[in-house]
């Protein structure tokens, strides 16, 4: 399975988009949490904001890195255009402690306190000029499951959250008690080959290693709606199929009748695989076989920022 993980990382790197210019990039930062030195990258707007700037924390996927997330996730073009701070933390051993038990990791030290790390990171960002009412978190795959764990364990830090190609880990739900309701967006493919849309064990079909299990996308949305006091009625919307050749299309389900006033939204990528949607058309033959189809009807970063940008923490 280690060879499969290396192949996965290599494939994702091969299909990465070209790096965006990073004017205002402040480079790598370090912070020690739980006796472990942690690192993160920060990109700031070239022009200083007149007030405190919003910050988006982007959690990379498993076996990947902060550098890869900055290159591939599509938030860099928004830094100057939207005046936001983009933050890319590194997981210990390239895997976030998202709450799943018995998941293999190359790290042999103490169990990383990733919730504590994110809390310390937010504190650093706020002290360095980020708006405490406009801190957001997102990430794909392992980073998406970590995002959902943060909804459970650190909702007080954020104004909104977005999980991409990720479902709620089964192991964390009994202790999931959000400090307050939080607007949450989920973006999942129905043909995901790694995080099963219908729930169950995480990993490739023939992967016999223990990687924990997740709830289905439907059950994940039910939990999120319950946290926010949303009723069962959704407002479905079919988005234009901009690229019929990609074998997928997008349906948006919005739950807005919530006692908390905080909506829950699902971007359901019909036929989409374990891929972050992008308007860029990239080489896909090997990646399609391994991860499934990539949707080209929406751009994940633009869609998520549109959901985030006008939301503020109480």
Secondary structure per residue as TSV (DSSP state, phi and psi in degrees):
chain	resnum	aa	ss	phi	psi
A	1	X	-	360.0	-28.8
A	2	X	H	-61.4	-39.5
A	3	X	H	-63.8	-39.1
A	4	X	H	-63.3	-39.5
A	5	X	H	-65.1	-40.4
A	6	X	H	-65.6	-39.6
A	7	X	H	-63.0	-42.6
A	8	X	H	-59.6	-46.2
A	9	X	H	-62.2	-40.9
A	10	X	H	-65.6	-42.0
A	11	X	H	-63.3	-45.0
A	12	X	H	-62.3	-39.1
A	13	X	H	-65.4	-36.9
A	14	X	H	-65.8	-31.3
A	15	X	T	-100.2	11.5
A	16	X	-	-66.6	148.4
A	17	X	-	-73.2	162.6
A	18	X	-	-64.7	141.0
A	19	X	-	-60.3	137.9
A	20	X	-	-85.6	154.3
A	21	X	-	-61.3	143.2
A	22	X	-	-123.6	61.7
A	23	X	T	-61.9	135.3
A	24	X	T	85.7	7.2
A	25	X	E	-64.1	125.9
A	26	X	E	-100.6	4.7
A	27	X	E	78.7	-159.6
A	28	X	E	-88.1	140.8
A	29	X	E	-122.1	157.0
A	30	X	E	-128.7	147.1
A	31	X	E	-151.9	141.9
A	32	X	E	-103.5	125.5
A	33	X	E	-133.5	125.4
A	34	X	T	61.2	31.1
A	35	X	T	79.4	5.5
A	36	X	E	-115.2	129.1
A	37	X	E	-75.0	123.8
A	38	X	E	-112.0	151.3
A	39	X	E	-127.6	154.6
A	40	X	E	-155.9	153.7
A	41	X	E	-105.1	147.7
A	42	X	E	-132.3	134.1
A	43	X	E	-118.1	127.1
A	44	X	-	-117.5	155.2
A	45	X	-	-60.4	146.6
A	46	X	S	-60.9	-43.0
A	47	X	S	-95.8	130.3
A	48	X	-	-63.9	137.1
A	49	X	-	-71.4	151.3
A	50	X	S	-68.5	-27.5
A	51	X	S	-127.2	-161.2
A	52	X	-	-73.7	140.5
A	53	X	E	-95.0	149.0
A	54	X	E	-69.8	155.0
A	55	X	E	-132.7	134.0
A	56	X	E	-112.6	118.6
A	57	X	E	-90.3	120.8
A	58	X	E	-111.2	111.6
A	59	X	E	-92.1	120.9
A	60	X	-	-67.0	163.9
A	61	X	-	-76.6	167.9
A	62	X	T	-61.5	145.9
A	63	X	T	67.3	1.8
A	64	X	-	-106.3	-160.0
A	65	X	-	-152.7	169.7
A	66	X	H	-60.4	-41.0
A	67	X	H	-60.9	-42.6
A	68	X	H	-66.1	-39.3
A	69	X	H	-64.1	-40.8
A	70	X	H	-64.5	-37.2
A	71	X	H	-73.0	-39.5
A	72	X	H	-104.7	-23.0
A	73	X	S	-82.6	-10.5
A	74	X	S	87.2	10.4
A	75	X	-	-88.5	-18.4
A	76	X	H	-59.0	-42.7
A	77	X	H	-62.8	-19.2
A	78	X	H	-83.7	-17.1
A	79	X	H	-59.4	-54.6
A	80	X	H	-77.0	-41.7
A	81	X	H	-62.5	-40.1
A	82	X	H	-105.0	-5.0
A	83	X	T	68.3	34.2
A	84	X	-	-106.6	160.0
A	85	X	E	-97.4	124.3
A	86	X	E	-103.7	128.3
A	87	X	E	-123.1	130.1
A	88	X	E	-125.4	95.7
A	89	X	E	-79.2	157.3
A	90	X	-	-102.5	133.3
A	91	X	-	-79.9	153.2
A	92	X	G	-73.2	127.7
A	93	X	G	65.5	19.7
A	94	X	G	62.4	24.4
A	95	X	-	-142.4	125.9
A	96	X	-	-75.5	141.7
A	97	X	-	-81.2	79.7
A	98	X	-	-85.4	6.5
A	99	X	S	104.8	-12.4
A	100	X	-	-72.1	139.0
A	101	X	S	-89.8	156.8
A	102	X	S	58.0	33.7
A	103	X	-	-94.2	127.3
A	104	X	-	-64.0	145.1
A	105	X	-	-148.2	144.3
A	106	X	S	-71.8	-12.8
A	107	X	-	-76.0	129.8
A	108	X	-	-115.6	10.7
A	109	X	S	-90.5	-162.3
A	110	X	S	-62.8	152.5
A	111	X	-	-62.2	123.0
A	112	X	-	-65.7	135.6
A	113	X	-	-91.4	85.0
A	114	X	H	-73.4	-29.6
A	115	X	H	-64.8	-45.0
A	116	X	H	-61.9	-38.4
A	117	X	H	-60.7	-47.2
A	118	X	H	-65.5	-37.5
A	119	X	H	-61.0	-45.7
A	120	X	H	-65.2	-37.8
A	121	X	H	-63.2	-45.8
A	122	X	H	-61.1	-41.2
A	123	X	H	-59.3	-43.4
A	124	X	H	-63.6	-42.6
A	125	X	H	-63.0	-44.0
A	126	X	H	-64.5	-40.9
A	127	X	H	-67.5	-19.3
A	128	X	T	-104.2	15.6
A	129	X	T	112.4	0.4
A	130	X	E	-77.8	148.9
A	131	X	E	-77.0	116.6
A	132	X	E	-63.3	-19.8
A	133	X	E	-87.8	-5.4
A	134	X	E	-133.7	58.0
A	135	X	E	-106.7	129.0
A	136	X	E	-127.2	157.6
A	137	X	E	-137.5	141.9
A	138	X	E	-154.1	169.9
A	139	X	E	169.5	157.6
A	140	X	E	-101.9	151.7
A	141	X	T	58.8	-121.0
A	142	X	H	-57.5	-36.8
A	143	X	H	-67.9	-30.8
A	144	X	H	-71.9	-39.3
A	145	X	H	-67.7	-35.3
A	146	X	H	-65.6	-36.4
A	147	X	H	-59.2	-43.6
A	148	X	H	-67.2	-35.3
A	149	X	H	-63.4	-38.9
A	150	X	H	-67.2	-32.0
A	151	X	H	-58.8	-40.8
A	152	X	H	-71.0	-41.9
A	153	X	H	-109.6	-11.7
A	154	X	-	-149.2	36.5
A	155	X	G	-60.2	-25.4
A	156	X	G	-65.2	-15.9
A	157	X	G	-81.5	-22.0
A	158	X	-	-120.4	157.2
A	159	X	S	-93.5	-22.5
A	160	X	E	-170.8	163.4
A	161	X	E	-141.5	154.0
A	162	X	E	-142.9	122.1
A	163	X	E	-105.7	130.9
A	164	X	E	-114.6	136.2
A	165	X	S	39.0	56.3
A	166	X	-	-153.8	146.1
A	167	X	-	-124.8	167.0
A	168	X	-	-68.3	121.6
A	169	X	B	-60.4	135.0
A	170	X	G	-60.5	-36.3
A	171	X	G	-66.7	-18.7
A	172	X	G	-100.5	-8.8
A	173	X	G	-69.7	-33.8
A	174	X	G	-66.1	-26.3
A	175	X	G	-103.7	12.4
A	176	X	-	-82.8	104.5
A	177	X	-	-134.4	82.9
A	178	X	-	-55.0	138.1
A	179	X	S	-63.3	-28.9
A	180	X	S	-161.3	161.5
A	181	X	-	-61.6	153.5
A	182	X	-	-145.8	132.0
A	183	X	E	-61.5	129.5
A	184	X	E	-133.9	135.7
A	185	X	E	-115.6	137.9
A	186	X	E	-122.8	139.0
A	187	X	E	-131.0	100.7
A	188	X	E	-128.9	145.7
A	189	X	E	-92.1	141.7
A	190	X	T	-76.1	-15.9
A	191	X	T	-114.2	34.5
A	192	X	-	-63.5	129.4
A	193	X	S	-92.0	-5.1
A	194	X	S	-118.5	-51.5
A	195	X	S	-102.8	100.8
A	196	X	-	-62.9	128.8
A	197	X	T	-61.1	-33.2
A	198	X	T	-89.9	5.3
A	199	X	-	85.8	165.9
A	200	X	E	121.8	-163.5
A	201	X	E	-62.4	142.4
A	202	X	-	-87.4	139.6
A	203	X	S	129.5	171.7
A	204	X	-	-67.3	158.4
A	205	X	T	-54.5	-41.0
A	206	X	T	-97.0	12.7
A	207	X	-	-81.0	116.0
A	208	X	-	-93.9	-3.6
A	209	X	S	-75.8	157.0
A	210	X	-	-84.1	115.6
A	211	X	-	-127.5	20.5
A	212	X	-	76.7	-177.8
A	213	X	E	-137.8	158.3
A	214	X	E	-127.7	158.1
A	215	X	-	-72.0	163.7
A	216	X	-	-68.7	165.6
A	217	X	H	-60.5	-42.5
A	218	X	H	-60.5	-43.9
A	219	X	H	-68.7	-37.0
A	220	X	H	-59.7	-44.7
A	221	X	H	-66.2	-34.4
A	222	X	H	-63.1	-43.7
A	223	X	H	-61.8	-45.8
A	224	X	H	-64.1	-39.3
A	225	X	H	-65.0	-37.8
A	226	X	H	-63.8	-43.0
A	227	X	H	-59.7	-35.6
A	228	X	H	-95.9	-1.4
A	229	X	T	70.2	36.4
A	230	X	B	-89.2	145.0
A	231	X	-	-81.0	178.7
A	232	X	S	-81.6	-1.0
A	233	X	-	-88.1	126.7
A	234	X	-	-107.1	161.6
A	235	X	-	-113.7	88.2
A	236	X	-	-73.7	147.4
A	237	X	E	-146.4	126.3
A	238	X	E	-91.1	123.8
A	239	X	-	-85.4	155.5
A	240	X	-	-57.6	138.2
A	241	X	-	-86.3	85.2
A	242	X	S	-68.7	-26.6
A	243	X	-	-132.3	84.7
A	244	X	G	-58.2	-22.2
A	245	X	G	-76.6	-11.0
A	246	X	G	-83.2	-3.2
A	247	X	S	69.9	20.9
A	248	X	-	-149.5	162.1
A	249	X	E	-148.7	170.4
A	250	X	E	-120.7	129.3
A	251	X	E	-116.5	130.8
A	252	X	E	-104.9	129.6
A	253	X	E	-116.5	122.7
A	254	X	E	-118.9	126.6
A	255	X	E	-106.4	105.8
A	256	X	-	-114.4	-12.5
A	257	X	-	-87.2	80.3
A	258	X	B	-123.4	134.3
A	259	X	T	-61.9	-27.8
A	260	X	T	-80.0	-17.9
A	261	X	S	82.9	2.5
A	262	X	-	-103.8	114.2
A	263	X	-	-75.1	159.4
A	264	X	E	-122.9	131.0
A	265	X	E	-131.1	136.6
A	266	X	E	-118.1	122.8
A	267	X	E	-95.5	102.9
A	268	X	E	-93.9	114.0
A	269	X	E	-90.5	96.3
A	270	X	E	-67.3	116.0
A	271	X	T	85.8	-0.4
A	272	X	-	-79.3	148.2
A	273	X	-	-99.1	-155.6
A	274	X	S	-84.0	67.0
A	275	X	S	-139.6	145.5
A	276	X	-	-85.1	119.5
A	277	X	-	-56.8	141.9
A	278	X	-	-153.8	145.4
A	279	X	S	-76.7	-15.6
A	280	X	S	-76.0	135.1
A	281	X	-	-97.2	115.0
A	282	X	-	-116.3	161.3
A	283	X	-	-55.1	131.5
A	284	X	-	-130.7	-6.1
A	285	X	H	-56.1	-57.4
A	286	X	H	-68.0	-41.0
A	287	X	H	-66.2	-39.4
A	288	X	H	-58.8	-40.9
A	289	X	H	-66.1	-36.0
A	290	X	H	-85.8	-43.2
A	291	X	H	-113.8	-13.3
A	292	X	-	96.0	-179.1
A	293	X	-	-73.7	146.7
A	294	X	-	-101.8	128.4
A	295	X	-	-79.7	138.7
A	296	X	-	-119.1	22.3
A	297	X	S	-93.9	-21.5
A	298	X	S	-137.7	161.6
A	299	X	-	-109.8	123.6
A	300	X	H	-59.9	-48.6
A	301	X	H	-62.8	-44.9
A	302	X	H	-63.3	-41.9
A	303	X	H	-65.2	-43.4
A	304	X	H	-67.8	-42.9
A	305	X	H	-64.0	-37.5
A	306	X	H	-60.1	-35.5
A	307	X	H	-71.9	-36.8
A	308	X	H	-78.0	-43.0
A	309	X	T	-58.3	-32.6
A	310	X	T	-100.5	9.9
A	311	X	-	-100.4	138.0
A	312	X	-	-129.5	144.6
A	313	X	-	-69.1	146.8
A	314	X	-	-67.0	360.0
